[in-house]
């Protein structure tokens, strides 16, 4: 394994470990299919943003609260 590949692998492991340790144990199992940091991050972003309907609902509620 080349030195750069080894460093990239170690960084990937550390980043993945950091993200998984930050997850609550109650929801970690919902992301167990993610095998890379990128896949886990994308899944977390999608979960946080929700689907299009929930984003629109939050947007509409915020507009209503702000009186627009």
C-alpha positions as CSV (number, residue, x, y, z in Angstrom):
1,X,0.0,0.0,0.0
2,X,1.4,3.4,-0.9
3,X,2.0,5.9,1.9
4,X,-0.7,8.3,0.6
5,X,-3.2,5.4,0.4
6,X,-2.3,4.4,4.0
7,X,-2.8,8.0,5.2
8,X,-6.1,8.3,3.4
9,X,-7.3,5.0,4.8
10,X,-6.4,6.2,8.4
11,X,-8.2,9.5,7.9
12,X,-11.3,7.7,6.6
13,X,-11.3,5.4,9.7
14,X,-10.9,8.3,12.1
15,X,-13.7,10.4,10.4
16,X,-16.0,7.4,10.3
17,X,-15.3,6.6,14.0
18,X,-15.9,10.2,15.0
19,X,-19.3,10.3,13.2
20,X,-20.5,7.0,14.5
21,X,-19.4,7.8,18.1
22,X,-21.4,11.1,17.9
23,X,-24.6,9.1,17.0
24,X,-27.0,8.2,19.7
25,X,-27.1,4.4,20.3
26,X,-30.8,4.4,19.8
27,X,-30.5,5.5,16.1
28,X,-27.1,4.1,15.2
29,X,-28.6,0.9,13.8
30,X,-30.6,2.9,11.3
31,X,-27.3,3.8,9.6
32,X,-25.4,0.5,9.9
33,X,-25.6,0.0,6.1
34,X,-23.3,3.0,5.6
35,X,-19.8,1.7,5.0
36,X,-18.0,5.0,4.3
37,X,-17.8,8.4,5.9
38,X,-19.4,10.0,2.8
39,X,-22.3,7.6,2.8
40,X,-22.9,8.1,6.5
41,X,-22.7,11.9,6.2
42,X,-25.1,11.9,3.2
43,X,-27.6,9.7,5.1
44,X,-27.4,12.0,8.2
45,X,-27.9,15.1,6.0
46,X,-30.9,13.5,4.3
47,X,-32.4,12.5,7.7
48,X,-31.9,16.0,9.1
49,X,-33.4,17.8,6.1
50,X,-36.3,15.3,5.6
51,X,-38.1,14.8,2.4
52,X,-39.5,17.6,0.1
53,X,-42.8,17.6,1.9
54,X,-41.4,18.1,5.3
55,X,-39.0,20.8,4.1
56,X,-41.9,22.7,2.5
57,X,-43.9,22.3,5.7
58,X,-41.1,23.7,7.8
59,X,-40.6,26.5,5.3
60,X,-44.3,27.4,5.3
61,X,-44.5,27.3,9.1
62,X,-41.5,29.6,9.3
63,X,-43.0,32.1,6.8
64,X,-46.2,32.0,8.9
65,X,-44.3,32.7,12.1
66,X,-42.4,35.6,10.6
67,X,-45.6,37.1,9.1
68,X,-44.6,36.9,5.5
